[in-house]
Amino acid sequence: MEQKENRFWETKSLKEMTKTEWESLCDYCGLCCLYSVQDGKTGNIKLLAVACQHLDISACRCVVYNERFKTVPDCMKLLPDKIRRIKRLPYTCAYRSLAEGRELERWHPLVSGDPNAVHEAGVSVRDKVVTGVHVNPDEFNYFTSGK
């Protein structure tokens, strides 16, 4: 069922959102927690099917979220004025969608009212990746995700 009340993402810019509103944009797909490689010739970014060791790959949530930048110094930091420059955000990412003037996807928890809709739609990394704790970094290139 689509949520009708307080659709703040339709009336506020990313910069105008409160911290709570900003955080609620995350659909917990886990895609931004995947390792990636950049093609040296094309510049294209390829996501790997290897997630940060701190991503709970079942819940698709960071287990050290409040300490993530201390624990993983190169953890992706999303800021309203930098979203458009982060090339590895997936097309379906709410932050990217709004920055590009697009609507949130129907399965997004803020639209659907269902936090599991992202998993049911097959958009999340659930059941599709391994955690980096189980993979030698020298072997990451063997884990291409196709995204």
C-alpha positions as MATLAB code, in Angstrom:
seq = 'MEQKENRFWETKSLKEMTKTEWESLCDYCGLCCLYSVQDGKTGNIKLLAVACQHLDISACRCVVYNERFKTVPDCMKLLPDKIRRIKRLPYTCAYRSLAEGRELERWHPLVSGDPNAVHEAGVSVRDKVVTGVHVNPDEFNYFTSGK';
ca = [
       0.000    0.000    0.000;
       1.413    3.357   -1.017;
       2.116    5.860    1.752;
       0.370    9.201    1.127;
       1.239   11.216    4.219;
       4.505   13.077    4.750;
       6.053   12.418    1.351;
       8.883   14.799    2.251;
      11.106   13.516   -0.577;
       8.649   15.042   -3.073;
       8.738   18.511   -1.536;
      12.227   18.889   -0.081;
      15.603   18.956   -1.740;
      18.246   16.585   -0.426;
      19.916   19.516    1.333;
      16.663   20.518    3.075;
      16.048   17.109    4.637;
      16.493   16.437    8.324;
      18.976   13.763    9.391;
      16.078   11.365   10.029;
      14.556   12.039    6.608;
      17.956   11.656    4.928;
      18.624    8.344    6.661;
      15.157    7.039    5.757;
      16.001    7.341    2.060;
      18.240    4.303    2.350;
      16.293    1.252    1.161;
      18.859   -1.187    2.613;
      19.649   -2.778   -0.709;
      23.320   -3.105    0.289;
      24.615   -2.229   -3.181;
      26.714    0.691   -1.948;
      28.510   -1.738    0.386;
      29.851   -3.853   -2.467;
      33.443   -3.659   -3.563;
      33.934   -2.388   -7.091;
      36.548   -2.194   -9.810;
      36.971    0.429  -12.493;
      37.758   -0.554  -16.061;
      41.022    1.160  -16.965;
      39.988    1.604  -20.608;
      36.339    2.639  -20.378;
      36.207    4.082  -16.878;
      33.081    2.005  -16.235;
      32.594    0.813  -12.683;
      31.741   -2.830  -12.089;
      30.289   -3.930   -8.777;
      31.649   -7.159   -7.383;
      29.591   -9.796   -5.594;
      31.699   -9.166   -2.489;
      30.330   -6.993    0.308;
      32.165   -5.120    3.014;
      32.908   -7.394    5.945;
      30.590   -5.282    8.115;
      27.500   -5.750    5.950;
      25.033   -8.262    7.346;
      24.285   -9.822    3.963;
      20.955  -11.233    5.122;
      19.523   -8.039    6.621;
      21.519   -5.827    4.202;
      22.497   -3.526    7.052;
      25.846   -2.373    8.346;
      26.651   -3.909   11.721;
      29.001   -1.032   12.632;
      26.891    1.758   11.106;
      27.521    4.401   13.771;
      31.276    3.734   13.654;
      31.570    2.901    9.945;
      33.913    5.754    8.995;
      36.281    4.925   11.844;
      36.142    1.200   11.139;
      36.323    1.487    7.337;
      38.000    4.780    6.408;
      37.043    4.477    2.728;
      33.382    3.705    3.472;
      31.199    5.637    1.034;
      30.022    8.877    2.629;
      26.846   10.182    1.064;
      26.386   13.941    1.212;
      23.641   15.892   -0.600;
      26.036   17.968   -2.678;
      28.180   14.971   -3.660;
      25.548   12.421   -4.731;
      25.703   13.289   -8.449;
      29.481   12.768   -8.462;
      29.420    9.284   -6.934;
      29.448    7.172  -10.078;
      29.077    3.818   -8.375;
      25.675    4.450   -6.804;
      23.179    2.141   -8.495;
      20.491    3.638  -10.720;
      17.871    2.453   -8.222;
      19.477    4.255   -5.252;
      16.999    6.705   -3.714;
      19.685    9.325   -3.138;
      20.732    9.164   -6.789;
      17.136    9.024   -8.047;
      16.160   12.175   -6.182;
      19.380   13.987   -7.110;
      18.619   13.220  -10.765;
      14.998   14.395  -10.448;
      13.452   10.931  -10.615;
      10.797    9.437   -8.349;
      11.460    6.713   -5.811;
      10.819    3.192   -7.028;
       7.482    1.583   -6.105;
       9.269   -0.994   -3.951;
      11.099    1.650   -1.914;
      10.068    1.311    1.766;
       8.949    4.962    1.920;
       6.590    4.381   -1.014;
       5.512    0.788   -0.402;
       5.416    0.943    3.388;
       7.162   -2.445    3.396;
      10.848   -2.656    4.397;
      11.076   -6.093    2.740;
       9.821   -4.894   -0.640;
      13.373   -4.109   -1.789;
      14.325   -7.744   -1.184;
      11.128   -9.134   -2.705;
      11.737   -7.016   -5.820;
      15.160   -8.635   -6.137;
      16.976   -5.302   -5.951;
      19.000   -5.975   -2.806;
      22.181   -8.007   -2.416;
      20.426  -10.539   -0.191;
      21.348  -14.090   -1.254;
      23.537  -12.754   -4.088;
      26.886  -11.867   -2.525;
      29.534  -13.054   -0.115;
      31.105  -10.989    2.605;
      34.644   -9.737    2.163;
      35.744  -11.451    5.349;
      35.589  -14.767    3.446;
      37.446  -13.639    0.316;
      41.101  -12.830   -0.224;
      41.306   -9.329   -1.795;
      43.490  -10.801   -4.562;
      40.482  -12.894   -5.622;
      37.873  -10.089   -5.719;
      37.906   -9.905   -9.530;
      36.506  -13.433   -9.688;
      33.315  -12.180   -8.045;
      31.677  -10.032  -10.698;
      28.030   -9.342   -9.916;
      26.799   -8.277  -13.331;
      25.367   -5.010  -11.976;
];
